[in-house]
Amino acid sequence: MKSISTRLLISTALVLTIFVLLTGLSVSYSVKKRAETALFDRLQGLVYGILGATEIDEQNQLLVVNEAALPDARLNLETAGMYAEIIGNGGNQLWESKSVSDTVVPTVAYSPIGEWIFERIDQAGSEDVHRIQMATVWELENGEEIPFIVHVVSNAEILTGQLRRFDQTLWLTLLASAIGLLFLQLWVLNRSLHPLRDIGNELNEIEQGSREKLNENLPKELKPLASSINQLLVSEKNRHQQYRHLLDDLAHSLKTPLSVLKNLKNPATTNTKAKDISATPASMNIIDEQARHMQSTIDRYLQRAAMRTPQYLSQPISPLPAIQKISASLAKIYHEPEPVFVIKVSEAFRVRLADVDLYEILGNILENACKYGAKNIVVSSDDDKRAIVIDDDGPGFPDKARNLLLERGTRADSATPGQGVGLAASAELLKSYGGELQLDTSPMSGARVILRF
């Protein structure tokens, strides 16, 4: 199961199934209990109605007068599923309703005076019933008491049928709702995973060479992913470009020693017999010297290639310690006059650079500020724009030469010692991490360098 959509859909279906089952069972149970409570209340009211219609005749016999006024009219109908009777103390029947029960009437259960009995009775071979009874006593004027029991029986199939129909409606409704919610969830998942599909399609386009980077117009949860991939793509592209440049430089540097070695084998250029060349001490010294030169060149370029590989996925670090160390060192070197550093970099500000590259970039910029006569240097961070801003009160950058200053070998002040490499090297190194170096005019009337990470 490698598809995220399939996993989410199956998980959602399982959760939805469990939710529907639990909801259906709890609702069905609650409705059943409520229906039984309502049935008890209704049958209890019927018992009170029968008691209210009961009187004592002249022979001190209990009888129910005006049966037509009983609370439930079904007691006056045949086969209505409702039956009532009054049982005397000896078990003899004192009164029964006109209705004829279509089920077997259970035997009265004797109980203490004033006690209610309400229960469902499952009868083998006959329909189940609900029955309610109450034992009470009628006190005569002479103090004699006549105990009796009011016994009411109701066909349980009436309530069972109602609950069965309710359960059918409930489960059909829940099933239809679950299917509808499942399709809705499928649509939501499809919409939610659409940005991931876009990233996958764009990565395929990058592999095919029709696209250079991912679109970062994505939900905020995916923006860091797209940004990181784009930075990796830029880093990889710059790394390959740097390797090509280094290989070109290496090949160019090896041309001269290879030409010297080749000429040693050519008698026309060396004026020496070919068979004696290998034995000539001077030739051996030349070969030895050129071999060392070639090995030194190769080692140097391999070191440069290793040093110039950006580590974009390195641990985010704070630039504050590097700024503090560099500023302290520069204050000791340029002490006439000693520059004043004001550092306003947030401690929470982080950059994802290798520490050696961070030191090189900041060192080049801050050293240039000191070298060109800045007395006050302010280093601040802009958390929202992911940038470090370096302002000074030095001579600043010429307006017409700002873009040229980011090219190797270009300098604004030829009177100051240097080779014009610092700004260009810092810009190239920062660019290899997907960042940008910008030159501007400082509010302090000097130079402003903006390092965007």
Stockholm file with secondary structure:
# STOCKHOLM 1.0

chainA/1-453         MKSISTRLLISTALVLTIFVLLTGLSVSYSVKKRAETALFDRLQGLVYGILGATEIDEQNQLLVVNEAALPDARLNLETAGMYAEIIGNGGNQLWESKSVSDTVVPTVAYSPIGEWIFERIDQAGSEDVHRIQMATVWELENGEEIPFIVHVVSNAEILTGQLRRFDQTLWLTLLASAIGLLFLQLWVLNRSLHPLRDIGNELNEIEQGSREKLNENLPKELKPLASSINQLLVSEKNRHQQYRHLLDDLAHSLKTPLSVLKNLKNPATTNTKAKDISATPASMNIIDEQARHMQSTIDRYLQRAAMRTPQYLSQPISPLPAIQKISASLAKIYHEPEPVFVIKVSEAFRVRLADVDLYEILGNILENACKYGAKNIVVSSDDDKRAIVIDDDGPGFPDKARNLLLERGTRADSATPGQGVGLAASAELLKSYGGELQLDTSPMSGARVILRF
#=GR chainA/1-453 SS CCCHHHHHHHHHHHHHHHHHHHHHHHHHHHHHHHHHHHHHHHHHHHHHHHHHTEEECTTSCEEECCGGGSSCGGGGSTTSSEEEEEEETTSCEEEECSSCCSSCCCCCCCCCTTCEEEEEECCTTSCCEEEEEEEEEEECTTSCEEEEEEEEEEEHHHHHHHHHHHHHHHHHHHHHHHHHHHHHHHHHHHHHTHHHHHHHHHHHHHHHTSCSSCCCCSCTTTHHHHHHHHHHHHHHHHHHHHHHHHHHHHHHHHHHHHHHHHHHTCHHHHCSCHHHHTTCHHHHHHHHHHHHHHHHHHHHHHHHHHHTSCCTTSCCBCSHHHHHHHHHHHHHHSCTTCCEEEEECCTTCCBCSCHHHHHHHHHHHHHHHHHTTCSEEEEEEETTTTEEEEEESSSCCCGGGTTGGGSTTCCSCTTSCCCSCHHHHHHHHHHHTTCEEEEEECTTSSEEEEEEC
#=GC SS_cons         CCCHHHHHHHHHHHHHHHHHHHHHHHHHHHHHHHHHHHHHHHHHHHHHHHHHTEEECTTSCEEECCGGGSSCGGGGSTTSSEEEEEEETTSCEEEECSSCCSSCCCCCCCCCTTCEEEEEECCTTSCCEEEEEEEEEEECTTSCEEEEEEEEEEEHHHHHHHHHHHHHHHHHHHHHHHHHHHHHHHHHHHHHTHHHHHHHHHHHHHHHTSCSSCCCCSCTTTHHHHHHHHHHHHHHHHHHHHHHHHHHHHHHHHHHHHHHHHHHTCHHHHCSCHHHHTTCHHHHHHHHHHHHHHHHHHHHHHHHHHHTSCCTTSCCBCSHHHHHHHHHHHHHHSCTTCCEEEEECCTTCCBCSCHHHHHHHHHHHHHHHHHTTCSEEEEEEETTTTEEEEEESSSCCCGGGTTGGGSTTCCSCTTSCCCSCHHHHHHHHHHHTTCEEEEEECTTSSEEEEEEC
//
